[in-house]
Structures are given as C-alpha cells and as structure tokens.
Amino acid sequence: MKVLLLDLGKGNEGAASGGGLQGNLGLEYIASFIKMNGYKVVVLEPPLNIISCDEILKIAGDFDAVGMSCMTWNADTTNAFAAKIRQKNPTIRLVVGGNGPTGIPEFFTNFFDTVICGEGEIPFLDWLEKKDLRKIIPATRNLSWNGNIFPLRNKEVIDASCMRGIWPIPYSEQKVANLLYGRGCYNACTFCSSPLTWLRKIVWRKPKSVVNEILELHEKYGINSIDLVDPTFNANPTKVLDLCEAFIKNGIQNKIKWTAMVSPSVHGAQEIFPAMREAGCIKVGIGIEDPTPSERKNLRKGGNANSCRQMVELASTNDLLIRAYLIIGDDCQGEANVANIREALSSWPIDEIRISIFTPFPGTTAWLIQDKIKEKDFSKFNTNNPIIKSAWNNEQLVEIRRELTYDFYNSENYKKRRLIKIEKDCSYDIAYEQFEEKFLKPKGYI
C-alpha cells in the first residue's frame, strides 16, 4: 500500500514569521512509523521539495491513501486541494491532521474521510489498517514515544531548510534539521494550540537518543544547525542538564550550533544556561508576550515581568543570542501595555524580536470567546493580521507593531549589542549582516 503525506503550507508560514523554514517533523515521524510497519511512503513539503501542486496532483492518483498536515491559516487551501485529489481519484482515502484540524475538526469533515487530532502515529496506522474509521479521532498521547524511531528525513528538504534571523552560519551554507527532546507542554496559554495537541503532558526522550539522531544527521546530511522545537525546552531543568552533558561528552558542540525555546521561568536557569552554551547552544527564544502583570495573568503566562527580565539577562550573561516573542492586540491591552513592551525592548539585553498580533487559534481558550472575534477568514490566522476586537483598529495595530519593530532595530541598544556580539565572536558579523540584508531591509525595518 502506497501512502502520500503532504504539507502544502511551508512557503506562507515561513515567510510570515521570518524565523526560519524547516521540515514538518510530525509528518516525518508518521512517515517513519508507517514505513516501519510495512507501508511505502512519500513525504512532500513544497517549496522545500521542488515540486508544484499541479505536479503533486498528477502523481496523487498513484497512491492508495493521502494524509495532509494543516495549520489554521491554510485550512481552506488544504480542503480545496483535498477536493481536487478526490475529483481525480474518487476512491482514494484521505485523512488530515495538524494544529488546524485538532482545533476545528468539523471544518474538514466534508473533504476528508477522517480527521486525526493531536499526535498522529498510532491513530494514522490504525486508520490505514481500518481499525479505526471514525470521522473524527480525538487527541490522545503517544506515551510509548521514546525517539528511538527517527523521523524519515529528506535530503532535498534539509538542503532547502534555513534558520533565518541572527544565525552565525551563512544562509547558503546552512544544513538545518529540527528535533524534539520532549513532546508536549505543561502550560495552558490561552491562545496556544499545545494544550489541545499534547493534553498538557510531556514525554521525554533519552539524551542518548537525541545524540544518536544528531550524529546520524551530521554524518548523513552534513547538518550544522539544529532547531530544538520543544515548546518549553527548560520545563525540566534536570533534563536539560542531562542532555547538555551528553552533548559535551559526544562532542556535539564541535559539530553543530543549536537553538531552543525556553519559558520565562528562572527555576534552574543559573545552571542550565551555562551548560547550554558549553554544549553548543547559540540562541534561545523566550516567550515574554507582554511584561504587564495583568496581561500575563490574562494570557495565563507563567512567571512575571521580573522573571522575564532575569531570564533575558541570564541568557545574555552566558553569551546566548536572545529572540524575544511578544504579543499585541489582545482586547485587554491598551497604551500602557505598549509602553511596557517598549520599555522592555529599550532596556533589556534582547538581540532579536518577533511581535505577533494576538491570534486565538481555533479550539483554544481564547477562541471560545467568539463575540470578540471579528475576522472569520482563516487565511488571516497567521499572527500577522488583527483578528479580534481591541483598543485599536486594524491599521493602528499594524502600525504599532511596525513602529515597535522599527524602533528596536534602529535603537542604540540594538546597535551596541551587535558590536558586543561581534567583538566576542567574529562569526556574528555575517549573522547580523545577512539578517539585516535578507530580512530587515526588505521589510523596511532599517
């Protein structure tokens, strides 16, 4: 039985975020799992795979089943493409999963035989073997996952992947892969799909498994950059220290540079940041969102303004690049919130920012308050468009984000930190230069 797995959304999402573009790890895990169980499988992720949608349609009829991965913002595109596949081959079996379908499965049921919510390996296999043919399969945890079955990688995808932003390897020389150490997240942020997908649990791999996968990727594909995509890499500081110890023991720090997302919890930070830096970590992303206490409570964010600043300062002290994630446009925010964000950007040792416009993804706690959602077009749900009613109109909100970003990258704080980083490590010269030339200037931020 031949299975085709598709993710048609890479181009839009990558361009929207400016943060990078890597393969769909979820699809790659499913591909590996069903291949191990005897199925022939092909994974296509345009534009990382150099293939057009028309070319995919031509070959789709050669497969017995097609599985598609989907976010919210490309829900309509995914449904439309499924309809084209069905028209070409009326008997083909179609299934969809991902954050979008997990949040609003009913939106996809007219186009797919089945919608799989949450983790996909075991439900997908059961669906293929016709052990579970429910229209909607609710999310469950794959507690048996241990990471020993590596994702099915594709050289073309790896060669096309990139870590945009401030990254001390020229874009043209990057060989990038994303990895998971722990699957899941304990947090319950109101706007995030993680609680729907992971059910607020984390399943951890053994450090040796992560090391073995990195060594395989390095030897087979020449990987030099790793994006550890755990939602909260520091959820268990002991796990972080164990992984860093394994990295150092196996010389990972001499082979690759890596980045991770950490939550603004200072618990264990004084120990983990030096260990991460020694183990080859170059950059951390920190979800600050808004330092204002009332808004942090409203978003159900952990920590407080003081802990956020402490995390940024501790990371900076250990020579880590800091990418701060911020949110504007929630209905509870006002000018005071923007002032607090502006103050943080002007005085905290931050190197790079990503300001999102508040987006209540379907199925989340924020999504349930339907009377404040003014945008019904799912293609706008990419954190770049005003979605809900707030203190500002659409044009004002977009302009506030532009001004905050412009002011940050033209500030003396940013310029000073740029010089300090380059003085400490000349490899950062190309990091800042390519970020400014390839992203900031085209966007009009400098």
URJONOR-V954522 format. One line per field, one symbol per residue. ss: DSSP state (h for helix, s for strand, l for the rest). A space follows every 50 residues. Layout:
BEGIN
ss: ???
END
This chain:
BEGIN
ss: lssssssllhhhhhhhhlllslllhhhhhhhhhhhhlllsssssllllll llhhhhhhhhllllssssslllllhhhhhhhhhhhhhhllllssssslhh hhhlhhhhlllllsssllllhhhhhhhhlllllllsslllllllllllll llllhhhhhhlsllllllllhhhllssssllssslllllllllhhhhhll lsssllhhhhhhhhhhhhhhhlllssssllllllllhhhhhhhhhhhhhl lhhhllssssssllllllhhhhhhhhhhllssssssssslllhhhhhhhl llllhhhhhhhhhhhhhlllssssssssllllllhhhhhhhhhhhhhlll lssssssllllllllllllhhhsllllhhhlllllllslllllhhhhhhh hhhhhhhhhllhhhhhhhhhhhhhlllhhhhhhhhhhhhhhhhlll
END
